[in-house]
Amino acid sequence: MRYAWLVLGVFAARFFATAIAFPQVDGDLSWQRWLGGVERASHAIPRRLGAESFAAVGANWTPQEWAFSLAASYARGGVAWDAFAGAIALAAVGSLAIAGFLAARRGASPRAIALCTAFAGIALFSSFGVRVQVAAWPLLAAFLFFLDVDGPWAFAALAIAALWSNVHASAMLAPIVAGLAALGALVDERGFTKNVRRLTVIALGSVIAICCNPFGWDLPIYAISLFGSPIKHYITEWKPTELGDTSFAAGAMPLLLIALVFFAERGQRRMRDLFVVAAFAFLTLSAARNIALFGIVGLAYVAPALTRATKFFAPEPPATDPRAERIARVALPGIACVLAIVVAIGLLTSEDRTEDNIGQHAIASLAHLPGERHVYCADFAWCSLAVGMPHVSVFLDGRADPYPIAVWDDFLKILRPERDWQKTVRARGIDTLVVARDSTLDQVVARTVGWRQSFVDKRYRVWEATRVISKTRSGG
Amino acid sequence: MTRALANARVLAVARFAVYAAVVAEAATSPDVPKTVALLGASPVARAVFHVAGFGGLAFVTALALALTLGLIEWRARRAGSPAIALCASLLGATCLLDAAHVGDGATNALCFAAFLATFDLRGRRAIVCAAIVTALWCNHSVEGILAPAFAIVFALGPILERAEQSDRAHAQLLALASALAALATPAFLTFPAAAWRAIAFDNALGDVLPGAPAVTAPHAYYAGLVLTIVVALAIGARGARAGDALVFVFAAICAFAKGEFVPFIGIAGAPLLAEAATRIFRQPLTAPNAARTFYAPCAATAFVVAVVAGGVAGIRLPSLAATTAAPPYGVLARYARDPARAGRLLCTRLAWCDVAEGTYGFAVVADSRIASASDATIAAQQQISGAKPHWQKALRAFDVRAVFVDRRSGLATLLVADGWRPYGVDGMGALFTRTATAP
């Protein structure tokens, strides 16, 4: 880990600066704060969509983010926000540190860990933000860490799985990963050995552990249902990975390419490791949201392979030259500190900090509109900011998963917009549209009688219906 | 002796199964826009079509695929048993799944496989062969520009592994010969830059020309590419020549970049992995061993051939004329006969314009070769397809009198709102023509 700390320092500067000082990357944090507020007020977790969303009132909902939302509801500004956002940044850095430790434990050299940490850190970039999935990253790393232990400490993985299921539904991966490791160990050790028995117990125990949350087995069922859900086509993060994703091209892909050449080895844990890495490689290639997960797994498993296979990355002999020792002790941390400061200053002075990417002002303008508003947002993430606003009910928001497919179909009909989009708008009782300025929908609305602009800025426009629209509320 | 003969028969059946499945796929599942585009681009394809119809093109495609598989197997046989080599060609076949249509995908795969085969030759023969294959490939398709790129990557191998001077010099000469041969096209010195732009490696045209491999080559991506990666993780490329490993890595990057390049990872990777598999089994497998170890894949392929054979009686080579008149092209056929037809046609799906131009002779703004078009054309296509600000101006500037769009798209709604005339709807396509009142 000697050099990896330096790399981690630079990434820490980036993650802390963007988490604390940058606007939210999507609208999720807004509805999560609202959810936390509801939990605090009612001392219960809502299990159905309410009047805050008029298109699917009463639809089943598994708010897997309940714990994160509760914390987020306290962190609305000031020191509380700094602490909360800082904790999320720490989770990202922590996941790299734990994976790095695991790599070191498996025999990776400091050089190999540093290189793979750099790639893994880049792999985290595109998914990073003050987001619930980031809080789950260190839990994945910790689960892998304990799973790798050949001893009673391995059972700590069960506690991690239980904790993970209270943070994010990706906890579903815990029994799968443990099961694959058990299967691999069975092949490696050619019998039901002590290791195989322990991993099998962990795999089966993880199935129970991930039910140790307020939703019980609803959580794994919900997570499984997501795999085949058609709504994935509408969500950018679920799109298949491609070379255009910087986090893939400069982060996960280099790790994967190194693994392609150097990973295979006829060691004692050949299949055990192979099954885990291959599973995450498949996940990465199938959806962009898994790039970060492969970064963490790749760091832990690829760095040792690189160490074994190449001379340059082989463990270094102890330094005999005092000058080299001084450089390692003083100069490298110094360079890392300078780089970290440069990165932080660069980010804090960047114009991106003040950029409104989720229509904050447009959504805020809804508060000034008269009467009850039924709002459609051309990007459903923007409507997350309106969840819980007085006199506002949204058509579809960033909670996404609980909305029935019929709502998604109508969402698309209006977004394109298809020729009979107005019929859908009327049938759904939508009276306010939040759109990107000059988008196709914006141009079509501008050519349609019955709408007037109530707000406009450089990037967004709000249209309100000028005549009474029959509000045939459909429950989706 | 009898057992060895029986095992040889199993392998022969399995090989036949693989090849037959690929040939049946190539002959029976036409990709109409790609076929028409090929006919427009290649005089050889036109001649074949003129003499033997679509069946002739399908035959050439199937032959190219079979030769590609043969080359993969031949390279894999260098260090592996017949059974491992057959498994290598099976792996290659999974990566060719989306190239098994009439178009330039199969012939590009063949050119690539042939080019890699020259890396295994020695002496002047290798250099001459590499130059010839490069020249043929570059004259056949812009993807030929990748030949010198692969040769340069291969030449880095001997340098990295500090091979003997003669090996280094050989690889470098091969790269040089390939680079020079890439100039042997009518475009001469301008070919490399134009070809690199045309293959759109960076997928900058993603909004009008999807290139993501999971979208454009889904079967090859999920079955072939993922399978190759899992096999590589399992048996690795260690022990192979550094040059071959680098070529495999570069082929993987190409496959991640574009659907058209997914076959490359199978063609480059399968022989390499066959070599590694042989090392893992410590010795080349003899035929009896091989048949036992690979009984499952052989049985699986035999099953495939049985399924294919079941459908053989029903195979009807499709008629190109019929498919280019079927939805959504029917409305184009009608408009082509309309005496009022004038100006240019713009298609939001570029493949539709391949058919419109190649079959019905429309003057189009752009077709699927858009990457080679001028910046102004690319910008106009992106502006109009995405209904971005001032898209009407772009329509005027390019004298577009007809627009062929997805009937459910927002552009269709905007065209109606702007007074364009809905000329007809066919399947998912809708054709609009300009009226005097349209802006």
Interface residues (C-beta under 8 A of the other chain):
Chain A: K239 P240 T241 E242 L243 G244 F248 A249 M253 L256 L257 A259 L260 V261 F262 F263 A264 E265 R266 L274 V277 A278 A281 F282 L285 S286 A309 L415 R416 P417 E418 R419 W421 D438 T440 L441 Q443 V444 R447 T448
Chain B: D202 N203 G206 G211 A212 P213 A214 V215 Y221 Y222 L225 V226 I229 V230 A232 L233 A234 I235 G236 A237 R238 A245 F248 V249 A252 I253 F256 A257 A276 I280 G386 A387 K388 P389 R408 S409 G410 L411 A412 T413 L414 V416 A417 D418
